[in-house]
Amino acid sequence: MVKFAGDMTFRLKLLQRYLPDQAGPPVKGLLIAFIGASVAGAALGFLADFSQHALIMGSFGASIFLVMAVPDLPFAQPRNVLAGHFLASAIGLGCFHFIGESFFTMGFALGLTTVAMLFFKVAHPPAGSNPIAIFLTGPDWSFLFTPTLAGALVIVALGIAYNNLWRDRSYPKYW
């Protein structure tokens, strides 16, 4: 019986090692992020449907998360969102159209995108998936403007409008 109690103590200590030390975000912050992400996702979808232009790509879900849930992070700032997506798509399209369609070229495009975003100080992790999306879908150069630039502009505009509605939030922190 004592051995079992000792095992339980050991297991609890082991479990505590992997549990967060701090409390989660306040309910108000969760609600603000929930509403912002929901509205931004729906607005992007509505604008795409209404305008009959492609304004949506998978990486925009993660961009919306950053802009609406953690708008203070450098990754969420307009320069990073806009330039990161534009740069990633330009590199992906360039590699796809000029080097060729292969898994090696896709990997090269992803590596080049990573280095370019870091070099130009416009790191935006969601944009890192743009070259993969390009190699999977094979779009033409118009992809650079719709959905890439147009969608990123909508996300930033919605982030500015929404985050500045709240007294304890401001977006952007810098351009």
RODO-2510 file (C-alpha; in nm, 4 decimals, decimal comma):
residues 175
     n   res          X          Y          Z
     1     m     0,0000     0,0000     0,0000
     2     v     0,2781     0,2440     0,0825
     3     k     0,4478     0,1600    -0,2455
     4     f     0,1302     0,2502    -0,4353
     5     a     0,1085     0,5873    -0,2598
     6     g     0,4714     0,6526    -0,3469
     7     d     0,4033     0,5633    -0,7094
     8     m     0,1099     0,8063    -0,7148
     9     t     0,3236     1,0854    -0,5724
    10     f     0,5872     1,0178    -0,8359
    11     r     0,3227     1,0174    -1,1113
    12     l     0,1699     1,3417    -0,9886
    13     k     0,5101     1,5097    -0,9825
    14     l     0,5800     1,3786    -1,3316
    15     l     0,2436     1,5075    -1,4542
    16     q     0,2999     1,8496    -1,2948
    17     r     0,6197     1,8830    -1,4917
    18     y     0,4165     1,8926    -1,8136
    19     l     0,1302     2,1116    -1,6941
    20     p     0,1507     2,4886    -1,7418
    21     d     0,2728     2,6882    -1,4421
    22     q     0,0390     2,9774    -1,5038
    23     a    -0,3312     3,0261    -1,5402
    24     g    -0,4779     3,0579    -1,8878
    25     p    -0,5807     3,3898    -2,0387
    26     p    -0,8775     3,5712    -1,8847
    27     v    -1,2222     3,4952    -2,0222
    28     k    -1,2499     3,8465    -2,1678
    29     g    -0,9343     3,7912    -2,3749
    30     l    -1,0658     3,4577    -2,4974
    31     l    -1,3962     3,6140    -2,6008
    32     i    -1,2228     3,9014    -2,7797
    33     a    -1,0044     3,6561    -2,9728
    34     f    -1,3023     3,4297    -3,0500
    35     i    -1,5198     3,7115    -3,1822
    36     g    -1,2348     3,8695    -3,3796
    37     a    -1,1265     3,5459    -3,5449
    38     s    -1,4860     3,4471    -3,6205
    39     v    -1,5742     3,7835    -3,7728
    40     a    -1,2495     3,8043    -3,9716
    41     g    -1,2881     3,4533    -4,1119
    42     a    -1,6512     3,5127    -4,2055
    43     a    -1,5741     3,8559    -4,3533
    44     l    -1,2924     3,7160    -4,5663
    45     g    -1,5239     3,4417    -4,6914
    46     f    -1,8056     3,6894    -4,7590
    47     l    -1,5758     3,9267    -4,9486
    48     a    -1,4397     3,6399    -5,1563
    49     d    -1,7914     3,5254    -5,2432
    50     f    -1,9228     3,8770    -5,3064
    51     s    -1,6278     3,9901    -5,5203
    52     q    -1,5957     3,6587    -5,7053
    53     h    -1,2201     3,6720    -5,6400
    54     a    -1,0092     3,4189    -5,4579
    55     l    -0,9238     3,5846    -5,1267
    56     i    -0,8755     3,2774    -4,9125
    57     m    -0,5859     3,0397    -4,8618
    58     g    -0,5125     2,8062    -4,5753
    59     s    -0,2357     3,0130    -4,4223
    60     f    -0,4809     3,2983    -4,3651
    61     g    -0,6414     3,1058    -4,0796
    62     a    -0,3143     3,1211    -3,8891
    63     s    -0,2649     3,4865    -3,9861
    64     i    -0,6102     3,5690    -3,8489
    65     f    -0,5195     3,3856    -3,5277
    66     l    -0,2079     3,5997    -3,4797
    67     v    -0,3766     3,9310    -3,5639
    68     m    -0,6869     3,8688    -3,3518
    69     a    -0,5519     3,6602    -3,0614
    70     v    -0,1996     3,7949    -3,0077
    71     p    -0,1886     4,1320    -3,1882
    72     d     0,1104     4,2538    -2,9852
    73     l     0,3487     3,9945    -3,1278
    74     p     0,5944     4,1068    -3,3963
    75     f     0,4689     3,8239    -3,6212
    76     a     0,1212     3,9845    -3,6190
    77     q     0,2259     4,3359    -3,7228
    78     p     0,1087     4,4656    -4,0636
    79     r     0,4561     4,4774    -4,2166
    80     n     0,5124     4,1135    -4,1264
    81     v     0,1684     3,9975    -4,2418
    82     l     0,1741     4,1844    -4,5736
    83     a     0,5404     4,1535    -4,6669
    84     g     0,5701     3,8002    -4,5307
    85     h     0,2820     3,6711    -4,7429
    86     f     0,3896     3,8694    -5,0505
    87     l     0,7516     3,7557    -5,0260
    88     a     0,6594     3,3923    -4,9621
    89     s     0,4204     3,3794    -5,2565
    90     a     0,6634     3,5604    -5,4882
    91     i     0,9404     3,3148    -5,4028
    92     g     0,7067     3,0166    -5,4340
    93     l     0,5767     3,1322    -5,7723
    94     g     0,9254     3,2144    -5,8978
    95     c     1,0634     2,8746    -5,8030
    96     f     0,7569     2,6949    -5,9402
    97     h     0,7590     2,8724    -6,2765
    98     f     1,1333     2,9178    -6,3345
    99     i     1,2957     2,6155    -6,1707
   100     g     1,0186     2,3601    -6,2110
   101     e     0,7669     2,1492    -6,0320
   102     s     0,9321     1,9004    -5,7971
   103     f     0,9469     1,8223    -5,4285
   104     f     1,3087     1,9370    -5,4235
   105     t     1,2144     2,2743    -5,5710
   106     m     0,9282     2,3056    -5,3235
   107     g     1,1718     2,2424    -5,0379
   108     f     1,4151     2,4928    -5,1854
   109     a     1,1360     2,7522    -5,2125
   110     l     1,0398     2,6938    -4,8503
   111     g     1,4003     2,7311    -4,7339
   112     l     1,4492     3,0437    -4,9434
   113     t     1,1242     3,1884    -4,8073
   114     t     1,2398     3,1256    -4,4509
   115     v     1,5747     3,2953    -4,5056
   116     a     1,4224     3,5876    -4,6981
   117     m     1,1619     3,6622    -4,4301
   118     l     1,4305     3,6533    -4,1611
   119     f     1,6739     3,8618    -4,3668
   120     f     1,4169     4,1330    -4,4435
   121     k     1,2800     4,1213    -4,0860
   122     v     0,9262     4,0372    -4,1988
   123     a     0,8903     3,6913    -4,0440
   124     h     0,5288     3,5756    -4,0490
   125     p     0,5159     3,1990    -3,9817
   126     p     0,1783     3,1368    -4,1519
   127     a     0,3242     3,2693    -4,4786
   128     g     0,5791     2,9893    -4,4706
   129     s     0,3107     2,7577    -4,6049
   130     n     0,2473     2,9695    -4,9156
   131     p     0,5151     2,7991    -5,1300
   132     i     0,3670     2,4609    -5,0389
   133     a     0,0189     2,5792    -5,1413
   134     i     0,1638     2,7084    -5,4680
   135     f     0,3350     2,3803    -5,5498
   136     l     0,0185     2,1850    -5,4669
   137     t    -0,2133     2,4017    -5,6781
   138     g     0,0105     2,5366    -5,9573
   139     p    -0,1391     2,8870    -5,9848
   140     d    -0,0344     3,1597    -6,2269
   141     w     0,1257     3,4894    -6,1252
   142     s    -0,2105     3,6463    -6,0380
   143     f    -0,1908     3,4407    -5,7156
   144     l     0,0499     3,7066    -5,5923
   145     f    -0,2312     3,9627    -5,5878
   146     t    -0,5393     3,7470    -5,5282
   147     p    -0,5498     3,5784    -5,2862
   148     t    -0,2095     3,6706    -5,1399
   149     l    -0,1936     4,0489    -5,1216
   150     a    -0,5681     4,1198    -5,1276
   151     g    -0,6406     3,8662    -4,8528
   152     a    -0,3526     3,9862    -4,6352
   153     l    -0,4720     4,3471    -4,6741
   154     v    -0,8224     4,2477    -4,5638
   155     i    -0,6834     4,0676    -4,2565
   156     v    -0,4719     4,3681    -4,1559
   157     a    -0,7605     4,6122    -4,2137
   158     l    -0,9942     4,3974    -4,0048
   159     g    -0,7258     4,3687    -3,7361
   160     i    -0,6891     4,7464    -3,7192
   161     a    -1,0648     4,8040    -3,7048
   162     y    -1,1394     4,5294    -3,4527
   163     n    -0,8452     4,5456    -3,2119
   164     n    -0,8789     4,9209    -3,1660
   165     l    -1,2386     4,8833    -3,0485
   166     w    -1,1063     4,7621    -2,7125
   167     r    -0,9649     4,9986    -2,4512
   168     d    -0,6837     4,7632    -2,3509
   169     r    -0,5751     4,6751    -2,7069
   170     s    -0,4074     4,8650    -2,9850
   171     y    -0,3051     4,7445    -3,3270
   172     p    -0,0660     4,7860    -3,4881
   173     k     0,2207     4,8380    -3,2492
   174     y     0,4345     4,9491    -3,5458
   175     w     0,4259     4,9431    -3,9233
***
